[in-house]
Amino acid sequence: MSSSARANARSRVPLPRQAEVVVVGGGALGTSVAFHLAEDGVDVLLIEAADLASGSSGKPVGGVRAQFSDPANVDLGNRSLELYEDFAQRPGADIGLQQPGYLFLLPDDADVARFTDAVAMQNSRGVASRMLTTDQAWRLNPYIDPDRFAGAAYAARDGYALPHAVVEGYAAGAERFGATVRTQCALTEVEVRGGEVAAVWTEEGRVRTRAVVLCTGAWTREAGRLAGLDLPVDPYRRQIAFTPALDPAPPRIPFTIDYGSTFYFHNAEPDGLLLGIADPDTPIAFDTEYDPVWLPLLQGAAERCAPALADVAVARGWAGLYEMTPDRNALIGEATDAPGRILYAAGFSGHGFLQAPAVGEAVRDLYRGREPRVDVSGFSADRFSRGLTTNESLIV
Ligand SMILES: Cc1cc2nc3c(=O)[nH]c(=O)nc-3n(C[C@H](O)[C@H](O)[C@H](O)COP(=O)(O)OP(=O)(O)OC[C@H]3O[C@@H](n4cnc5c(N)ncnc54)[C@H](O)[C@@H]3O)c2cc1C
């Protein structure tokens, strides 16, 4: 079946009258959660307001890495890398995984000191990252100007993969284990009776259930409100650009990031590059219109980091939403102050794709009452009301 025929078919799947768990949101997180629950024998319904991967997970290429500055994010990234490497077997799909490594370029000595500590912590948790001189970094990526940087950090196992393929792979895998995946069907209300979740209401009617998992990305503030929860997630537009095929074709380079400006680039098919940068002046808004007005910011940062790319042509662009929390870390857990069982995995602040596999496993275990393999307790949404915000991670 073609992908558009499959998308059409999922929009017509009859809504079941009941499900043990209703997962809300058909991005990388919702489909991973649905797959891991269904594989474990749970009767799952996944509902998606639009089409699968129509939110942030519609990004054409997603970076995967285990380089972070705090143990919990390192463990989620590292476990997810293992699961992505095994994706062809389980759930069974080609996700175009490339592992040319991730190269952080560090503008000054303070950054080098901070990353040196982070690399030591990563190594202690089984991540083979290392510090590099700027010359070593230049040998990995000859576009960069080594004189502009004080050092670099690199992990060869990191890279990127195709989010659409991941979402489809997890959705189809969940269906093979009996899950129902229904698109064009928004959650409109969580019905509570006698202090328990009794049902969800959707645009297509009511479904009896005892448990809901919110995987609603940038829309989680509103979805949380429907469930009586305060889940602080705000949308910010982020843009990327693609060059045409370059002549000469680019060498194979790592996913390369200037830690100072957030300018990043890596190979893109066919023989081109993907370029991106965060615009610090982006307002909070559900704005996903690609706007080339952003290109001078990108080109200015490229000129400083990799002068050969300053004038490179841009063939097309794409805009999507970062789903930011106040401390730029995800919300993962089960609501303790809500009636019944309401779990959430949202607000990944720009690294949901690289954490989706491990978070799917963790949410499955939280639902089952088992100790998750990766300790996600620090991601509980009540950290804000309790004044326990986690350390800010290395964000791009
Ligand atoms: C330019 C850009 C670059 C990025 N680069 C990376 C990267 O390199 N690595 C990385 O890990 N991450 C990256 N990200 C972030 C990553 O894309 C997100 O963190 C991730 O896709 C979030 O997945 P999600 O499933 O939580 O959300 P989404 O994919 O947004 O899915 C949420 C879904 O919920 C649905 N929904 C909302 N409300 C309802 C409702 N009431 N009822 C039913 N459905 C509902 C929405 O329609 C949506 O499809 C990038 C993002 C952008 C924009």
Ligand as a Chemical Component Dictionary entry (heavy atoms), coordinates in Angstrom:
data_LIG
# 
_chem_comp.id                   LIG 
_chem_comp.type                 NON-POLYMER 
_chem_comp.pdbx_formal_charge   0 
_chem_comp.three_letter_code    LIG 
# 
loop_
_chem_comp_atom.comp_id 
_chem_comp_atom.atom_id 
_chem_comp_atom.alt_atom_id 
_chem_comp_atom.type_symbol 
_chem_comp_atom.charge 
_chem_comp_atom.model_Cartn_x 
_chem_comp_atom.model_Cartn_y 
_chem_comp_atom.model_Cartn_z 
_chem_comp_atom.pdbx_ordinal 
LIG C1  C1  C 0 13.601 22.431 12.568 1  
LIG C2  C2  C 0 13.552 21.350 13.612 2  
LIG C3  C3  C 0 14.681 20.591 13.834 3  
LIG C4  C4  C 0 14.671 19.578 14.782 4  
LIG N1  N1  N 0 15.781 18.803 14.917 5  
LIG C5  C5  C 0 15.759 17.754 15.778 6  
LIG C6  C6  C 0 16.866 16.867 15.873 7  
LIG O1  O1  O 0 17.856 17.019 15.160 8  
LIG N2  N2  N 0 16.791 15.855 16.773 9  
LIG C7  C7  C 0 15.702 15.678 17.578 10 
LIG O2  O2  O 0 15.706 14.769 18.400 11 
LIG N3  N3  N 0 14.642 16.504 17.494 12 
LIG C8  C8  C 0 14.649 17.519 16.624 13 
LIG N4  N4  N 0 13.581 18.370 16.541 14 
LIG C9  C9  C 0 12.504 18.213 17.517 15 
LIG C10 C10 C 0 11.641 17.034 17.198 16 
LIG O3  O3  O 0 11.147 17.163 15.881 17 
LIG C11 C11 C 0 10.511 16.992 18.233 18 
LIG O4  O4  O 0 11.045 17.026 19.536 19 
LIG C12 C12 C 0 9.716  15.714 18.083 20 
LIG O5  O5  O 0 9.305  15.525 16.751 21 
LIG C13 C13 C 0 8.502  15.762 19.006 22 
LIG O6  O6  O 0 7.715  14.631 18.731 23 
LIG P1  P1  P 0 6.280  14.527 19.400 24 
LIG O7  O7  O 0 5.746  13.221 18.991 25 
LIG O8  O8  O 0 6.393  14.850 20.854 26 
LIG O9  O9  O 0 5.461  15.741 18.771 27 
LIG P2  P2  P 0 4.802  15.896 17.320 28 
LIG O10 O10 O 0 5.566  15.215 16.273 29 
LIG O11 O11 O 0 4.517  17.353 17.144 30 
LIG O12 O12 O 0 3.445  15.093 17.496 31 
LIG C14 C14 C 0 2.385  15.569 18.297 32 
LIG C15 C15 C 0 1.108  15.248 17.580 33 
LIG O13 O13 O 0 0.013  15.455 18.466 34 
LIG C16 C16 C 0 -1.094 15.806 17.684 35 
LIG N5  N5  N 0 -2.097 16.424 18.548 36 
LIG C17 C17 C 0 -2.022 17.588 19.219 37 
LIG N6  N6  N 0 -3.146 17.804 19.915 38 
LIG C18 C18 C 0 -3.955 16.749 19.680 39 
LIG C19 C19 C 0 -5.278 16.404 20.111 40 
LIG N7  N7  N 0 -6.015 17.197 20.924 41 
LIG N8  N8  N 0 -5.811 15.239 19.685 42 
LIG C20 C20 C 0 -5.104 14.389 18.869 43 
LIG N9  N9  N 0 -3.864 14.703 18.417 44 
LIG C21 C21 C 0 -3.291 15.867 18.823 45 
LIG C22 C22 C 0 -0.517 16.759 16.655 46 
LIG O14 O14 O 0 -1.336 16.861 15.511 47 
LIG C23 C23 C 0 0.852  16.116 16.365 48 
LIG O15 O15 O 0 0.820  15.300 15.198 49 
LIG C24 C24 C 0 13.529 19.362 15.579 50 
LIG C25 C25 C 0 12.382 20.127 15.373 51 
LIG C26 C26 C 0 12.384 21.112 14.378 52 
LIG C27 C27 C 0 11.160 21.916 14.166 53 
# 
loop_
_chem_comp_bond.comp_id 
_chem_comp_bond.atom_id_1 
_chem_comp_bond.atom_id_2 
_chem_comp_bond.value_order 
_chem_comp_bond.pdbx_ordinal 
LIG C1  C2  SING 1  
LIG C2  C3  SING 2  
LIG C2  C26 DOUB 3  
LIG C3  C4  DOUB 4  
LIG C4  N1  SING 5  
LIG C4  C24 SING 6  
LIG N1  C5  DOUB 7  
LIG C5  C6  SING 8  
LIG C5  C8  SING 9  
LIG C6  O1  DOUB 10 
LIG C6  N2  SING 11 
LIG N2  C7  SING 12 
LIG C7  O2  DOUB 13 
LIG C7  N3  SING 14 
LIG N3  C8  DOUB 15 
LIG C8  N4  SING 16 
LIG N4  C9  SING 17 
LIG N4  C24 SING 18 
LIG C9  C10 SING 19 
LIG C10 O3  SING 20 
LIG C10 C11 SING 21 
LIG C11 O4  SING 22 
LIG C11 C12 SING 23 
LIG C12 O5  SING 24 
LIG C12 C13 SING 25 
LIG C13 O6  SING 26 
LIG O6  P1  SING 27 
LIG P1  O7  DOUB 28 
LIG P1  O8  SING 29 
LIG P1  O9  SING 30 
LIG O9  P2  SING 31 
LIG P2  O10 DOUB 32 
LIG P2  O11 SING 33 
LIG P2  O12 SING 34 
LIG O12 C14 SING 35 
LIG C14 C15 SING 36 
LIG C15 O13 SING 37 
LIG C15 C23 SING 38 
LIG O13 C16 SING 39 
LIG C16 N5  SING 40 
LIG C16 C22 SING 41 
LIG N5  C17 SING 42 
LIG N5  C21 SING 43 
LIG C17 N6  DOUB 44 
LIG N6  C18 SING 45 
LIG C18 C19 SING 46 
LIG C18 C21 DOUB 47 
LIG C19 N7  SING 48 
LIG C19 N8  DOUB 49 
LIG N8  C20 SING 50 
LIG C20 N9  DOUB 51 
LIG N9  C21 SING 52 
LIG C22 O14 SING 53 
LIG C22 C23 SING 54 
LIG C23 O15 SING 55 
LIG C24 C25 DOUB 56 
LIG C25 C26 SING 57 
LIG C26 C27 SING 58 
# 
